[in-house]
Amino acid sequence: MNNSPDIQETVLVREGFARAETLAKERHNYQIDIPHLWSVMMEPENFAYKFYDGLDIDMNAFIHLINNEVDKISTMSRTDNQYGQQISRRLNTLKAVSYTHLTLPTTPYV
C-alpha cells in the first residue's frame, strides 16, 4: 500500500478542480487553468478567502483581479466542444511542483 500523499487525491483539491472545471465549462473555456482554480478558492466559504480576508486587504479588488484573469482565458463557442476537459500546461506544472513539495522529506523541526 502506498501511503505517500497524492495532491490529486486530497478532498479539497478534488473539490477545487471539480468546481474549476464547472467554471471553465460555464465560461466556454477549453482548458482549466490556474485562474479557474484560484477563482473557486477565493469563494467566501473557502480557506484562501478567509486567509486573505484576515490580512486586511481589499477583497473586492483582489477578487476582481482574479476574475479579470479568468476573463482573459480564450473561449470557444462551437456547440460540439467539450469545455473544461483539458488542464493547461501551467496548471499541470503547478500540480507537479505542489506534489514535489508534498513528498519532500521532513524532520521533526520543520
Buried (B, 14 or more C-beta within 10 A) or exposed (E): EEEEEEBEEEEEBEEBBEBBBBBBBEBBBBBBBBBBBBBBBBEEEBEBBEEBEEEEEEBEEBBEEBBEBBEEBEEEEEEEBEBBEBBBEEBEEBBEEEBEEEEEEEEEEE
